[in-house]
Amino acid sequence: MVITSSKILPSINEIAETLKQRFSGSYVYNLFDFGNKQSVFVEQSDFVAIQVTFFLLSSP
């Protein structure tokens, strides 16, 4: 699924912190920064996880 936003998004660290606050401590959060691509992985077990990735586009 791809979601396009014209609003300024929170930083990947702010998103991870919000997820930590809203969900129980039974999840593991990992942040990855690859320059113009940032990801947060949220894992509950070896078989249950999500990945949220942001592609940072430069302004025209």
OpenMM code with the backbone's topology and positions (N, CA, C; nanometers):
from openmm import Vec3, app, unit

residues = "MET VAL ILE THR SER SER LYS ILE LEU PRO SER ILE ASN GLU ILE ALA GLU THR LEU LYS GLN ARG PHE SER GLY SER TYR VAL TYR ASN LEU PHE ASP PHE GLY ASN LYS GLN SER VAL PHE VAL GLU GLN SER ASP PHE VAL ALA ILE GLN VAL THR PHE PHE LEU LEU SER SER PRO".split()
positions = [
    Vec3(0.0845, -0.1160, 0.0000),
    Vec3(0.0000, 0.0000, 0.0000),
    Vec3(0.0894, 0.1227, 0.0000),
    Vec3(0.0600, 0.2194, -0.0819),
    Vec3(0.1348, 0.3442, -0.0876),
    Vec3(0.0404, 0.4577, -0.0515),
    Vec3(0.0831, 0.5408, 0.0428),
    Vec3(0.0056, 0.6577, 0.0840),
    Vec3(0.0900, 0.7804, 0.0552),
    Vec3(0.0360, 0.8743, -0.0201),
    Vec3(0.1070, 0.9976, -0.0516),
    Vec3(0.0517, 1.1086, 0.0355),
    Vec3(0.1415, 1.1883, 0.0925),
    Vec3(0.0989, 1.2947, 0.1820),
    Vec3(0.1613, 1.4267, 0.1403),
    Vec3(0.0827, 1.5326, 0.1447),
    Vec3(0.1359, 1.6652, 0.1155),
    Vec3(0.1681, 1.7406, 0.2437),
    Vec3(0.1417, 1.6792, 0.3573),
    Vec3(0.1728, 1.7402, 0.4860),
    Vec3(0.3123, 1.6986, 0.5305),
    Vec3(0.3704, 1.7768, 0.6166),
    Vec3(0.4997, 1.7402, 0.6735),
    Vec3(0.4756, 1.6284, 0.7740),
    Vec3(0.5450, 1.5183, 0.7542),
    Vec3(0.5282, 1.4012, 0.8400),
    Vec3(0.6182, 1.4107, 0.9626),
    Vec3(0.5795, 1.3463, 1.0719),
    Vec3(0.6689, 1.3416, 1.1881),
    Vec3(0.7933, 1.2598, 1.1538),
    Vec3(0.8976, 1.2784, 1.2319),
    Vec3(1.0200, 1.2025, 1.2068),
    Vec3(0.9960, 1.0549, 1.2387),
    Vec3(1.0822, 0.9704, 1.1870),
    Vec3(1.0717, 0.8263, 1.2109),
    Vec3(1.0852, 0.7966, 1.3601),
    Vec3(1.1655, 0.8757, 1.4310),
    Vec3(1.1810, 0.8578, 1.5755),
    Vec3(1.0520, 0.8921, 1.6498),
    Vec3(0.9840, 0.9973, 1.6062),
    Vec3(0.8561, 1.0351, 1.6678),
    Vec3(0.7503, 0.9284, 1.6439),
    Vec3(0.7499, 0.8705, 1.5248),
    Vec3(0.6541, 0.7640, 1.4947),
    Vec3(0.6805, 0.6423, 1.5819),
    Vec3(0.8064, 0.6019, 1.5929),
    Vec3(0.8417, 0.4868, 1.6766),
    Vec3(0.8044, 0.5122, 1.8222),
    Vec3(0.8289, 0.6322, 1.8708),
    Vec3(0.7960, 0.6647, 2.0098),
    Vec3(0.6452, 0.6612, 2.0323),
    Vec3(0.5675, 0.7098, 1.9369),
    Vec3(0.4213, 0.7046, 1.9471),
    Vec3(0.3724, 0.5606, 1.9505),
    Vec3(0.4287, 0.4752, 1.8656),
    Vec3(0.3907, 0.3339, 1.8656),
    Vec3(0.4233, 0.2688, 2.0000),
    Vec3(0.5394, 0.3008, 2.0563),
    Vec3(0.5795, 0.2448, 2.1858),
    Vec3(0.4830, 0.2869, 2.2960),
    Vec3(0.4376, 0.4130, 2.2904),
    Vec3(0.3462, 0.4638, 2.3923),
    Vec3(0.2068, 0.4031, 2.3798),
    Vec3(0.1625, 0.3783, 2.2590),
    Vec3(0.0253, 0.3319, 2.2359),
    Vec3(0.0056, 0.1819, 2.2483),
    Vec3(0.1134, 0.1066, 2.2299),
    Vec3(0.1019, -0.0388, 2.2345),
    Vec3(0.1819, -0.0927, 2.3520),
    Vec3(0.1481, -0.2128, 2.3920),
    Vec3(0.2120, -0.2731, 2.5084),
    Vec3(0.3598, -0.3000, 2.4817),
    Vec3(0.4320, -0.3366, 2.5861),
    Vec3(0.5741, -0.3640, 2.5771),
    Vec3(0.6069, -0.4978, 2.5141),
    Vec3(0.5085, -0.5665, 2.4575),
    Vec3(0.5342, -0.6974, 2.3980),
    Vec3(0.5826, -0.6881, 2.2539),
    Vec3(0.6189, -0.5676, 2.2081),
    Vec3(0.6661, -0.5475, 2.0721),
    Vec3(0.8106, -0.4976, 2.0743),
    Vec3(0.8842, -0.5285, 1.9691),
    Vec3(1.0213, -0.4810, 1.9527),
    Vec3(1.0220, -0.3825, 1.8362),
    Vec3(1.0866, -0.2687, 1.8545),
    Vec3(1.0910, -0.1641, 1.7535),
    Vec3(1.2338, -0.1475, 1.7042),
    Vec3(1.2536, -0.1474, 1.5722),
    Vec3(1.3842, -0.1268, 1.5118),
    Vec3(1.3730, -0.0166, 1.4081),
    Vec3(1.4661, 0.0780, 1.4127),
    Vec3(1.4687, 0.1888, 1.3176),
    Vec3(1.5846, 0.1712, 1.2216),
    Vec3(1.5598, 0.2026, 1.0940),
    Vec3(1.6631, 0.1952, 0.9925),
    Vec3(1.6583, 0.3224, 0.9090),
    Vec3(1.7748, 0.3787, 0.8817),
    Vec3(1.7852, 0.5013, 0.8031),
    Vec3(1.8830, 0.4772, 0.6890),
    Vec3(1.8316, 0.4798, 0.5670),
    Vec3(1.9129, 0.4567, 0.4482),
    Vec3(1.9171, 0.5828, 0.3626),
    Vec3(1.9410, 0.6960, 0.4240),
    Vec3(1.9451, 0.8227, 0.3494),
    Vec3(1.8061, 0.8726, 0.3183),
    Vec3(1.7599, 0.8506, 0.1941),
    Vec3(1.6268, 0.8995, 0.1560),
    Vec3(1.5163, 0.7987, 0.1871),
    Vec3(1.5495, 0.6904, 0.2538),
    Vec3(1.4505, 0.5880, 0.2883),
    Vec3(1.4673, 0.5529, 0.4368),
    Vec3(1.3613, 0.5708, 0.5142),
    Vec3(1.3633, 0.5403, 0.6569),
    Vec3(1.2546, 0.4384, 0.6872),
    Vec3(1.2869, 0.3411, 0.7731),
    Vec3(1.1912, 0.2359, 0.8062),
    Vec3(1.1853, 0.2131, 0.9560),
    Vec3(1.0676, 0.1755, 1.0022),
    Vec3(1.0507, 0.1271, 1.1387),
    Vec3(0.9892, -0.0121, 1.1269),
    Vec3(1.0499, -0.1091, 1.1937),
    Vec3(0.9983, -0.2449, 1.2001),
    Vec3(0.9406, -0.2657, 1.3380),
    Vec3(0.8211, -0.3199, 1.3442),
    Vec3(0.7561, -0.3514, 1.4710),
    Vec3(0.7326, -0.5013, 1.4710),
    Vec3(0.7967, -0.5695, 1.5640),
    Vec3(0.7893, -0.7156, 1.5684),
    Vec3(0.7234, -0.7623, 1.6977),
    Vec3(0.6321, -0.8585, 1.6844),
    Vec3(0.5731, -0.9230, 1.8002),
    Vec3(0.6361, -1.0605, 1.8201),
    Vec3(0.6688, -1.1257, 1.7110),
    Vec3(0.7336, -1.2570, 1.7152),
    Vec3(0.8083, -1.2757, 1.5840),
    Vec3(0.8703, -1.3903, 1.5657),
    Vec3(0.9405, -1.4176, 1.4407),
    Vec3(0.8454, -1.4225, 1.3215),
    Vec3(0.7173, -1.4422, 1.3468),
    Vec3(0.6197, -1.4583, 1.2392),
    Vec3(0.5221, -1.3422, 1.2257),
    Vec3(0.5211, -1.2498, 1.3216),
    Vec3(0.4269, -1.1382, 1.3198),
    Vec3(0.5056, -1.0076, 1.3302),
    Vec3(0.5010, -0.9281, 1.2221),
    Vec3(0.5737, -0.8011, 1.2192),
    Vec3(0.5141, -0.7101, 1.1120),
    Vec3(0.5410, -0.5799, 1.1258),
    Vec3(0.5053, -0.4840, 1.0216),
    Vec3(0.6275, -0.3987, 0.9914),
    Vec3(0.6269, -0.3406, 0.8738),
    Vec3(0.7318, -0.2480, 0.8331),
    Vec3(0.6641, -0.1237, 0.7788),
    Vec3(0.7049, -0.0073, 0.8290),
    Vec3(0.6572, 0.1201, 0.7773),
    Vec3(0.7791, 0.1911, 0.7198),
    Vec3(0.7726, 0.2254, 0.5914),
    Vec3(0.8867, 0.2877, 0.5238),
    Vec3(0.8461, 0.4223, 0.4659),
    Vec3(0.9336, 0.5195, 0.4831),
    Vec3(0.9142, 0.6535, 0.4284),
    Vec3(1.0228, 0.6787, 0.3259),
    Vec3(0.9822, 0.7230, 0.2072),
    Vec3(1.0764, 0.7654, 0.1047),
    Vec3(1.0756, 0.9168, 0.1054),
    Vec3(1.1869, 0.9762, 0.1371),
    Vec3(1.1978, 1.1214, 0.1464),
    Vec3(1.2310, 1.1779, 0.0084),
    Vec3(1.1391, 1.2548, -0.0451),
    Vec3(1.1562, 1.3127, -0.1769),
    Vec3(1.2089, 1.4549, -0.1637),
    Vec3(1.2984, 1.4927, -0.2502),
    Vec3(1.3498, 1.6298, -0.2468),
    Vec3(1.2453, 1.7218, -0.3097),
    Vec3(1.2487, 1.8460, -0.2686),
    Vec3(1.1536, 1.9453, -0.3202),
    Vec3(1.1862, 1.9797, -0.4644),
    Vec3(1.0834, 2.0048, -0.5465),
    Vec3(1.1079, 2.0391, -0.6882),
    Vec3(1.1716, 2.1749, -0.7022),
] * unit.nanometer
topology = app.Topology()
chain = topology.addChain("A")
for resn in residues:
    res = topology.addResidue(resn, chain)
    for name in ("N", "CA", "C"):
        topology.addAtom(name, app.Element.getBySymbol(name[0]), res)
